[in-house]
Amino acid sequence: MQFVADGPDVPEELLQAHEEGRVVFFCGAGISYPAGLPGFKGLVDQIYSITGTTRNSIEDEAFKQGQFDATLDLLERRIPGQRKTVREALAKALKPNLRRKGATDSHAALLRLSRTRAGALRLVTTNFDRVFDTAARRTGQAFHAHTAPMLPIPKNSRWDGLVFLHGLLPKDANESALNRLVMTSGDFGLAYLTERWAARFVSELFRNYIVCFIGYSINDPVLRYMMDALAADRMLGESTLQAWAFGDCEVGQEARKTTEWEAKGVTPILYDVVPGSHDHAALHKTLQAWSETYRDGITGKERMVGLNALARPSASTKEDDFVGRMLWALSDKSGLPARQFADFNPAPPLEWLTEAFSQARFKHSDLNRFGVPSKQDVDAKLLFNLVDRPTPYMLAPRMRLATGGTSNSDWDQVMFQLSRWLTRHLNDPQLILWLVGQGGRLHDRLEWLVDGRLNELGKFERDGKVSELREIRSHSPNAIPSPHMRTLWRVLLGGRVKSPWRETDLYRWQERFNQEGMTPLLRLELRDLLAPKLLLKKPFRWDQEVTSPENPKRVRDLVDWELALASDHVRSTFKESSSERWKESLPTLLDDFEHLLSDALDLLHVMGEAEDRSDRSHWDLPSIAPHPQNRGFRDWTTLIELLRDAWESEREINPIRAIRIAETWFGRSYPTFKRLGKV
């Protein structure tokens, strides 16, 4: 996620590991640029300037090749005073300008980020300067310093402090302390090859922690020594955790930079810099924003939610990915940031659901943040989103051969709070259409929340609680559903919406019927297969209109819908059923077909398209008797034809009963039955 606009995109897995206290920041010279201190190359130039000498040909060749440690080693050998002269010059060169704006901000941020929730500090730097001391004094973040070569064992139980891996400039002139600084190739050889105290620390660090490098260039000699020591361990079969590095990058060079970093065994987190400049403000601002959010804990995430809740997710860009920040904050397992979102006034727009929460932005590396232990083998195809994700084992239903209740997983606090927010949009048809697109069957707890909210609002309206309703509308304009929207919700909650996912196999039923004949169980199953349902679809006009009509006169003004049956291809299936066994079974199904047709017409009545004197049958089935005008475009009219065929079969067997049934149809409410009675 991006903590600031135009900043680096910090990977979610690094953020999660940091929250768990498994990350150690490894700081280089770049973090001290705001204090006016140079990098390794600039430091060498200043040492030559202070000592009043210039590079000879051998030193100049090493310098041009980026071997700054070797350059200083050559200088120490030939200059009068040797090590003492060079190191005193080093001390003079590393005097920060602490009055500069932001001189210690990044150091203070790293001190905050490196302190665990339990209070232990675990931070490493290869810098010699004492800017961390100043930052600690200014922000009240005292720490214990571990100075080379007296280093701690990098384990949770043995380490609490800031490690100066290559030494620390003494406060007063001290030749012995200056000599302990690791700055020349000879010093690096002792630390990493001969005595190996630095190599051992680095190796153990990489085995126990996820390391994140900050302030190093890709060709930094210091970084090279550390990665060489790590590569040697890997060749001996040692396993290490993933390493990250913040790295600057010019626009268009991302692929090349990524390849170069990965060749060193490090995954880069790139941020843009202007060619030829040394402006790393994007990195420094990111560290400060990250540290403030981390320092504030849940409060920091709640603040992030408050800043972005009313934004339109479609306005999020690669340069300012505030959707990523929101997803990171809302996924906090406590559910408190999600509760802040659910209760925010005015209610955050539903676009957060359709444009952000439904996007598959999470992958295998994000499983741990949702409490799902991930396998070591990475599943590159795994993608999921905030409202459709793998379930932690403590919330997942058991794998069972039989169950007496629901097989839905339980919810965590995040899902519950987001569902509470959805109940503030019950007058928005897009919410129903989105739910139908997800399968159309609500989770038990969401069904309970919606049903409870509908009942509560209905009671307010019946009791005339105008002030309460006005208060609700003032914060959530779409919270109170109109009568037509209330109808849609009741149809959905009643299981009368056809799922685009669920497949009912009428062909399998037909095969069993051909083998067994019409049994009581097959008759009951057929009623389920032919049950009338509603297909809900997005109106085409929404492509041109931003919102649905404010005062809809009918349900169709809100959503496009069609009366259908639970099974598909019903007409074609029964058209092929011309066997004697089927014809013999028709009279026994007459009552079932009559009830099914009555249910279908009742559903049309609920949707406002069937009354005592009118219904859709004239349009959808012009002729009750077989006729070329009957195009068969609407599957629900198959119920009319099946009832007609069953009645005709009954008339052949028992004409008196058939006439009595037809007479009762004339007394039914809908014209469809009256048309059938005239057959």
C-alpha positions in Angstrom: 0.0 0.0 0.0 1.0 3.6 -0.5 1.2 5.7 2.7 1.6 8.9 0.7 0.8 10.0 -2.9 3.6 9.2 -5.4 5.3 7.1 -2.7 6.6 3.5 -2.9 4.0 0.8 -2.7 4.9 -1.1 0.5 3.9 -4.8 0.0 1.1 -6.1 2.2 3.2 -9.0 3.3 5.9 -6.7 4.6 3.4 -4.7 6.5 1.9 -7.8 8.0 5.3 -9.2 9.0 6.2 -5.8 10.5 2.9 -5.8 12.6 4.0 -9.2 13.9 7.4 -7.9 14.9 9.3 -10.0 12.4 11.0 -7.2 10.4 14.3 -5.5 11.1 15.2 -2.3 9.3 18.8 -2.1 8.0 19.8 1.6 7.5 22.4 3.0 5.1 23.8 6.5 4.4 20.7 7.5 2.4 18.6 8.1 5.6 21.1 10.8 6.6 20.8 12.8 3.4 18.3 15.2 4.9 20.8 16.1 7.6 23.3 17.1 5.0 25.5 14.0 5.3 27.1 12.4 2.2 26.9 8.9 0.8 30.0 6.7 0.6 31.2 8.4 -2.6 30.7 11.9 -1.3 32.3 10.9 2.0 35.5 9.8 0.1 35.6 13.1 -1.8 35.3 15.1 1.5 38.0 13.0 3.2 40.4 13.8 0.3 39.4 17.5 0.5 39.9 17.7 4.3 43.3 15.9 4.1 44.4 18.2 1.4 45.4 15.5 -1.1 44.2 14.2 -4.4 43.7 10.7 -5.7 46.7 9.0 -7.5 46.1 6.9 -10.5 45.5 3.6 -8.6 43.2 5.3 -6.2 41.4 7.1 -9.0 40.8 3.8 -10.8 39.4 2.2 -7.7 37.2 5.2 -7.1 35.8 5.2 -10.7 34.9 1.5 -10.3 32.8 2.3 -7.2 35.3 0.6 -4.9 35.2 3.4 -2.3 36.4 1.1 0.5 39.5 0.1 -1.5 40.1 3.8 -2.3 40.3 4.7 1.4 42.4 1.6 2.1 45.0 2.8 -0.5 44.8 6.4 0.9 45.5 5.2 4.5 48.6 3.3 3.3 50.3 6.3 1.7 49.2 9.4 3.5 51.2 10.7 6.5 49.6 9.7 9.7 47.8 6.9 7.9 44.7 5.6 9.7 44.7 8.4 12.3 44.7 11.1 9.6 42.0 9.5 7.5 39.7 8.7 10.4 40.0 12.2 11.9 39.0 13.5 8.5 36.1 11.2 8.5 34.9 12.6 11.8 35.1 16.1 10.5 33.2 15.1 7.3 30.3 13.5 9.2 29.1 16.6 11.1 25.4 16.8 10.3 23.5 20.0 9.9 20.8 19.3 12.4 19.0 22.7 11.8 17.9 21.6 8.3 14.2 20.9 7.9 13.5 17.2 8.4 17.1 16.4 9.4 16.1 13.8 12.0 12.6 13.0 10.9 13.5 9.7 9.1 15.7 8.6 12.0 12.8 9.3 14.5 10.4 7.4 12.2 12.8 4.3 12.0 13.1 4.3 15.8 9.3 4.2 16.1 9.0 1.5 13.4 11.7 -0.6 14.9 10.2 -0.8 18.4 7.9 -3.8 18.9 4.5 -3.7 20.6 6.3 -5.2 23.6 8.7 -2.2 23.7 11.9 -3.9 22.4 14.0 -2.0 19.8 15.6 -3.9 16.9 17.3 -1.7 14.4 20.6 -2.0 12.5 22.7 0.7 10.8 26.0 0.8 9.0 26.3 4.6 9.4 28.9 6.1 11.7 27.1 9.3 12.5 25.2 10.1 15.7 22.0 11.5 14.1 20.0 8.7 15.8 21.1 10.1 19.1 19.7 13.5 18.3 16.5 12.0 16.9 16.0 10.0 20.1 16.6 13.0 22.3 14.2 15.2 20.3 11.4 12.6 20.3 11.9 10.9 23.7 12.9 7.6 22.3 15.9 6.5 24.3 17.7 3.4 23.2 20.6 1.2 24.1 23.5 1.2 21.5 25.4 -1.9 20.5 28.7 -0.8 18.8 30.9 -3.0 16.7 32.5 -5.4 17.4 30.5 -5.9 20.6 27.3 -7.1 18.9 24.2 -8.8 20.4 22.9 -12.2 19.2 20.0 -11.2 16.8 17.3 -13.1 18.5 14.1 -11.9 20.3 15.3 -12.9 23.7 18.8 -11.5 23.4 18.4 -8.2 21.5 17.0 -4.9 22.5 18.8 -1.8 21.0 20.3 -0.1 18.0 23.2 -2.0 16.4 25.9 0.2 14.8 27.3 -2.7 12.7 30.3 -0.9 11.4 31.0 1.3 14.5 30.0 4.7 15.9 31.8 8.0 15.9 32.9 8.7 19.5 31.6 11.9 21.1 35.1 13.0 21.8 38.3 12.5 19.8 39.3 8.9 20.6 41.8 7.2 18.4 41.0 3.7 19.6 37.3 4.2 18.9 38.0 5.7 15.4 40.2 2.7 14.6 37.3 0.3 15.2 35.2 1.9 12.4 34.7 -0.4 9.4 35.4 1.8 6.4 38.3 0.5 4.3 38.5 -2.8 2.4 40.9 -4.0 5.0 38.4 -3.3 7.8 35.7 -5.1 5.8 38.0 -8.1 5.3 38.5 -8.4 9.1 34.8 -8.0 9.9 33.4 -10.3 7.2 36.2 -12.7 6.2 38.9 -13.0 8.9 37.3 -12.4 12.2 33.8 -12.7 10.7 32.0 -11.1 13.6 30.0 -8.9 11.2 29.3 -11.9 8.9 28.0 -14.0 11.8 25.7 -11.2 12.9 24.3 -10.7 9.4 23.9 -14.4 8.8 22.0 -15.0 12.0 20.0 -11.8 11.4 18.8 -13.1 8.0 17.9 -16.5 9.5 15.7 -15.0 12.2 14.2 -11.9 10.7 12.8 -10.4 7.5 15.3 -7.7 6.7 14.4 -4.4 5.0 17.2 -2.3 3.6 16.7 1.5 3.6 19.1 4.1 2.4 21.4 1.9 0.2 22.1 2.2 -3.5 22.1 -0.9 -5.6 25.9 -0.8 -6.1 26.7 0.2 -2.5 30.0 -1.6 -1.4 28.6 -2.0 2.1 25.6 -3.8 0.8 27.8 -6.0 -1.4 29.8 -7.3 1.6 26.7 -8.2 3.5 25.1 -9.9 0.5 28.3 -11.8 -0.2 28.3 -13.1 3.3 24.7 -14.2 3.0 25.4 -15.9 -0.4 28.2 -17.9 1.2 25.7 -19.2 3.9 23.2 -20.1 1.2 25.8 -22.1 -0.6 26.3 -24.1 2.5 22.6 -24.9 2.6 21.5 -22.3 5.2 17.9 -21.1 4.8 17.2 -17.4 5.1 14.0 -15.3 5.2 13.0 -12.9 2.5 14.9 -9.6 2.2 13.4 -6.3 1.0 15.0 -3.0 -0.1 13.7 0.5 -0.8 15.3 1.6 -4.0 15.1 4.7 -6.2 14.2 4.3 -9.8 13.8 6.5 -12.8 10.5 6.3 -14.7 10.6 3.5 -17.3 13.5 1.6 -15.6 11.4 -0.4 -13.2 12.1 -3.8 -14.9 15.8 -3.3 -15.1 16.1 -2.1 -11.5 14.0 -5.0 -10.3 16.2 -7.5 -12.1 19.4 -6.0 -10.6 18.1 -6.1 -7.1 16.7 -9.6 -7.4 20.2 -10.7 -8.7 21.4 -9.7 -5.2 18.8 -11.9 -3.5 16.7 -8.8 -2.5 13.1 -7.9 -3.5 13.0 -4.2 -4.3 10.3 -1.7 -3.3 10.8 1.0 -5.9 10.0 4.7 -5.8 10.4 7.3 -8.6 13.1 10.0 -8.5 13.7 12.7 -11.1 16.8 11.8 -13.2 19.9 13.5 -12.0 18.3 14.6 -8.7 18.8 13.3 -5.2 15.3 14.0 -4.1 14.2 11.0 -2.0 11.3 12.8 -0.4 8.9 10.0 -1.4 10.8 7.6 0.7 11.2 9.9 3.7 7.6 10.9 3.7 6.6 7.2 3.5 8.7 6.3 6.5 7.2 9.1 8.5 3.6 8.3 7.6 4.2 4.6 8.2 5.7 5.2 11.6 2.9 7.5 12.7 0.3 5.0 11.7 2.2 2.2 13.5 2.8 4.3 16.6 -0.9 5.1 16.9 -1.9 1.4 16.3 -5.6 0.9 15.8 -6.2 4.7 16.2 -3.9 5.3 13.2 -5.9 2.9 11.1 -9.1 4.5 12.2 -7.7 7.9 11.3 -6.9 6.5 7.8 -10.4 5.3 7.4 -11.8 8.7 8.5 -9.7 10.4 5.9 -10.8 8.3 3.0 -14.3 6.9 3.8 -16.2 9.5 1.7 -13.8 9.3 -1.3 -14.9 7.6 -4.5 -12.7 4.5 -5.0 -12.7 5.1 -8.8 -10.6 8.2 -8.2 -7.8 6.1 -6.7 -4.7 6.0 -8.9 -1.4 4.2 -9.1 0.3 7.4 -7.9 -2.2 7.8 -5.0 -3.6 4.4 -4.2 -5.8 5.4 -1.2 -7.9 2.2 -1.9 -4.9 0.2 -0.9 -4.5 2.2 2.3 -8.2 1.6 3.1 -8.0 -2.1 2.5 -4.9 -2.4 4.7 -6.6 -0.5 7.5 -10.0 -2.2 7.2 -8.5 -5.7 7.3 -7.2 -5.2 10.8 -8.4 -8.3 12.7 -9.8 -6.3 15.6 -12.6 -5.0 13.4 -12.3 -1.6 15.0 -11.3 0.3 11.8 -14.1 -1.6 10.0 -16.5 -0.5 12.7 -15.3 3.1 12.2 -16.2 2.7 8.5 -19.6 1.2 9.2 -20.6 4.0 11.6 -19.1 6.9 9.7 -21.4 9.8 9.0 -22.4 10.4 6.3 -22.5 6.7 5.2 -19.6 5.9 2.9 -20.8 5.4 -0.7 -21.7 1.9 -1.9 -19.0 2.3 -4.6 -16.6 1.0 -1.9 -18.2 -2.4 -2.2 -18.5 -2.5 -6.0 -15.2 -0.8 -6.9 -12.8 -1.7 -4.0 -13.9 -4.5 -1.7 -14.8 -6.7 -4.6 -11.5 -6.3 -6.4 -9.2 -9.4 -6.2 -6.2 -7.4 -4.9 -5.0 -10.1 -2.4 -2.8 -13.1 -3.2 -1.1 -16.0 -1.5 1.3 -13.7 0.5 -1.8 -12.0 2.1 -3.2 -15.1 3.7 -1.5 -14.6 7.0 -3.0 -11.2 7.6 -6.4 -12.8 7.5 -5.5 -15.6 9.9 -5.0 -18.3 7.3 -1.6 -20.1 7.6 -0.1 -20.3 4.1 1.7 -23.3 2.6 5.4 -22.9 1.8 4.6 -23.6 -1.9 3.2 -20.4 -3.3 -0.1 -20.6 -5.1 0.4 -18.1 -7.9 -3.2 -18.4 -9.1 -4.7 -17.6 -5.7 -6.6 -14.3 -5.8 -9.2 -13.0 -3.4 -10.9 -9.9 -2.1 -12.0 -8.4 1.2 -15.5 -9.7 1.0 -14.8 -13.1 -0.6 -11.7 -14.7 1.0 -10.3 -17.9 2.6 -11.6 -18.6 6.0 -9.4 -19.2 9.2 -9.9 -22.7 10.5 -11.6 -21.5 13.7 -14.3 -19.9 11.6 -14.6 -22.6 8.9 -17.3 -25.2 9.0 -16.2 -28.8 9.6 -15.7 -31.2 6.7 -18.6 -33.6 7.4 -20.7 -36.3 5.7 -23.9 -34.8 7.1 -25.0 -31.7 8.9 -28.1 -30.5 10.7 -27.7 -26.8 10.0 -26.0 -24.3 7.7 -22.7 -25.0 6.1 -21.7 -21.3 5.9 -18.5 -20.3 7.6 -18.7 -17.9 10.6 -17.6 -14.3 10.2 -14.7 -12.4 11.6 -15.3 -8.9 13.0 -14.3 -7.3 9.7 -17.0 -9.0 7.7 -19.6 -8.3 10.4 -18.9 -4.6 10.5 -18.8 -4.2 6.7 -22.2 -6.0 6.6 -23.6 -3.5 9.1 -22.5 -0.7 6.7 -24.4 -2.4 3.9 -27.6 -2.1 5.9 -27.2 1.6 5.5 -27.8 1.2 1.7 -31.0 -0.8 1.6 -32.6 1.7 -0.8 -29.9 1.2 -3.4 -30.8 -1.4 -6.0 -27.2 -1.8 -6.9 -26.7 -3.6 -3.6 -29.3 -6.2 -4.4 -27.9 -6.6 -7.9 -24.4 -7.1 -6.5 -25.6 -9.7 -4.0 -27.4 -11.5 -6.8 -24.2 -11.5 -8.9 -22.5 -13.2 -5.9 -24.9 -16.1 -6.0 -28.1 -14.5 -4.7 -28.2 -16.5 -1.4 -27.3 -14.3 1.6 -25.1 -15.5 4.4 -27.2 -16.3 7.4 -25.8 -13.4 9.4 -26.3 -10.9 6.6 -29.9 -12.2 6.2 -30.4 -11.7 9.9 -29.0 -8.1 9.7 -31.1 -7.1 6.7 -34.3 -8.7 8.0 -33.8 -7.1 11.4 -33.2 -3.7 9.9 -36.2 -3.9 7.6 -38.4 -4.8 10.6 -36.9 -2.0 12.7 -37.5 0.6 10.0 -41.0 -0.7 9.4 -41.8 -0.4 13.1 -40.6 3.2 13.0 -42.9 4.0 10.1 -45.9 2.3 11.7 -45.3 4.1 15.0 -44.9 7.4 13.3 -41.4 8.1 14.6 -40.7 10.8 12.1 -37.7 12.3 14.0 -35.9 9.0 14.2 -36.4 8.4 10.4 -35.3 11.9 9.6 -32.1 11.4 11.7 -31.4 8.1 9.8 -31.8 9.8 6.4 -29.6 12.7 7.4 -26.6 10.4 7.7 -27.6 7.7 5.3 -29.8 8.9 2.4 -30.2 5.4 1.1 -30.8 3.6 4.4 -34.7 3.5 4.3 -36.0 1.4 1.4 -38.9 2.6 -0.6 -41.9 0.2 -0.9 -40.6 -1.2 -4.2 -37.1 -1.7 -2.7 -38.7 -3.3 0.3 -40.5 -5.7 -2.1 -37.2 -6.6 -3.7 -35.6 -7.3 -0.3 -38.4 -9.6 0.8 -38.3 -11.5 -2.5 -34.5 -11.9 -2.0 -34.8 -12.9 1.6 -37.6 -15.3 0.7 -35.4 -17.3 -1.6 -37.4 -16.3 -4.7 -34.5 -14.9 -6.7 -32.9 -17.2 -9.2 -29.2 -17.7 -8.6 -26.9 -17.3 -11.6 -24.6 -19.9 -10.0 -26.9 -22.7 -8.9 -27.6 -25.3 -11.5 -30.7 -27.5 -11.2 -30.5 -30.7 -13.3 -33.9 -31.3 -14.9 -32.3 -33.8 -17.3 -31.2 -36.0 -14.3 -34.8 -35.9 -13.0 -36.0 -37.0 -16.4 -33.7 -39.9 -16.5 -34.9 -41.1 -13.1 -38.5 -40.7 -14.2 -37.9 -42.8 -17.3 -36.5 -45.5 -15.1 -38.8 -45.4 -12.1 -42.0 -43.7 -13.2 -43.7 -41.0 -11.2 -43.0 -41.7 -7.5 -44.0 -39.4 -4.7 -40.4 -38.3 -4.2 -40.0 -37.5 -7.9 -43.2 -35.5 -7.8 -42.0 -33.4 -4.9 -38.6 -32.9 -6.5 -40.3 -31.8 -9.7 -42.2 -29.1 -7.8 -38.8 -27.7 -6.6 -37.4 -27.9 -10.1 -40.3 -25.9 -11.5 -40.7 -23.4 -8.7 -41.1 -19.8 -10.0 -38.2 -17.5 -9.5 -37.2 -14.0 -10.4 -34.2 -13.2 -12.6 -32.9 -9.7 -11.5 -30.7 -7.8 -14.0 -29.2 -4.4 -14.3 -31.3 -1.9 -16.3 -29.6 -0.9 -19.5 -30.3 2.8 -18.8 -27.8 2.8 -15.9 -25.1 2.9 -18.5 -26.2 6.4 -19.2 -27.7 7.5 -15.9 -25.7 8.0 -12.8 -28.5 7.0 -10.4 -31.8 5.2 -10.4 -35.1 7.1 -10.4 -35.7 9.0 -7.2 -39.5 8.2 -7.2 -39.9 4.9 -9.0 -43.5 4.0 -10.0 -42.8 0.3 -10.3 -40.1 -2.2 -9.4 -39.0 -2.3 -13.0 -37.9 1.3 -12.7 -35.3 0.1 -10.2 -34.1 -3.2 -11.7 -34.8 -5.2 -14.8 -36.5 -8.5 -13.9 -38.0 -11.5 -15.5 -40.2 -14.3 -14.2 -38.4 -17.6 -14.7 -38.3 -21.1 -13.2 -35.8 -22.7 -10.9 -34.5 -24.9 -13.7 -33.3 -23.9 -17.2 -34.4 -25.3 -20.5 -37.8 -26.5 -19.1 -39.7 -26.1 -22.3 -37.2 -28.0 -24.4 -36.9 -30.8 -21.8 -40.7 -31.4 -21.6 -41.1 -31.0 -25.4 -39.0 -34.2 -25.7 -41.1 -36.0 -23.1 -43.8 -37.6 -25.2 -43.6 -41.1 -23.7 -46.8 -42.9 -22.6 -45.4 -43.0 -19.1 -45.3 -39.2 -19.0 -48.8 -38.9 -20.4 -50.1 -41.3 -17.9 -48.5 -39.3 -15.1 -50.0 -35.9 -16.1 -53.3 -36.3 -14.3 -51.5 -37.0 -11.0 -49.6 -33.7 -11.5 -52.6 -31.5 -12.2 -52.8 -30.1 -8.6 -49.0 -29.6 -8.5 -49.0 -27.6 -11.8 -52.0 -25.5 -10.6 -50.2 -24.6 -7.4 -47.0 -23.8 -9.3 -48.8 -21.6 -11.8 -50.7 -19.9 -8.9 -47.3 -19.2 -7.2 -45.9 -17.7 -10.5 -48.9 -15.4 -10.9 -48.7 -14.4 -7.2 -45.0 -13.5 -7.8 -46.1 -11.4 -10.7 -48.6 -9.7 -8.5 -46.0 -8.9 -5.9 -43.9 -7.3 -8.6 -46.9 -5.2 -9.8 -47.6 -7.0 -13.1 -50.6 -9.2 -12.3 -54.0 -8.2 -11.0 -57.6 -9.6 -11.0 -58.2 -8.4 -14.5 -54.8 -8.4 -16.1 -51.5 -10.4 -16.1 -48.7 -11.0 -18.5 -50.0 -14.3 -20.0 -51.5 -12.6 -23.1 -48.1 -11.2 -24.0 -46.0 -14.2 -23.1 -48.4 -16.9 -24.3 -50.9 -15.5 -26.9 -52.7 -18.8 -27.3 -53.6 -21.4 -24.6 -54.0 -24.0 -27.2 -50.9 -25.0 -29.2 -50.4 -22.3 -31.9 -47.5 -20.9 -34.0 -47.9 -17.6 -32.2 -46.5 -19.2 -29.1 -42.9 -18.4 -29.5 -41.8 -20.0 -26.2 -39.5 -17.2 -25.2 -40.6 -17.2 -21.6 -40.0 -20.5 -19.7 -42.6 -19.7 -17.0 -45.4 -20.1 -19.5 -44.5 -23.8 -19.7 -46.4 -24.0 -16.4 -49.6 -22.9 -18.3 -49.0 -25.5 -21.0 -48.2 -28.3 -18.5 -51.4 -27.5 -16.6 -53.4 -27.5 -19.8 -52.0 -30.9 -20.8 -52.6 -32.3 -17.3 -56.2 -31.0 -17.4 -56.8 -32.5 -20.9 -55.4 -35.9 -19.7 -57.8 -35.7 -16.7 -60.7 -34.9 -19.0 -60.1 -38.1 -20.9 -60.1 -40.1 -17.6 -62.6 -38.2 -15.5 -64.5 -35.6 -17.5 -66.8 -34.7 -14.6 -63.9 -33.8 -12.3 -62.2 -31.9 -15.2 -65.2 -29.8 -15.7 -65.5 -29.0 -12.0 -61.8 -28.0 -12.0 -62.3 -25.7 -15.0 -65.3 -24.1 -13.3 -63.2 -23.2 -10.3 -60.7 -21.5 -12.5 -63.2 -19.0 -13.6 -63.5 -17.9 -10.0 -59.7 -17.4 -9.6 -58.1 -14.0 -9.5 -55.9 -14.0 -12.6 -57.0 -13.9 -16.2 -54.6 -16.8 -17.0 -56.9 -19.2 -15.1 -60.0 -17.9 -16.9 -58.3 -18.4 -20.2 -57.5 -22.0 -19.2 -61.1 -22.5 -18.2 -62.2 -21.8 -21.8 -60.1 -24.6 -23.3 
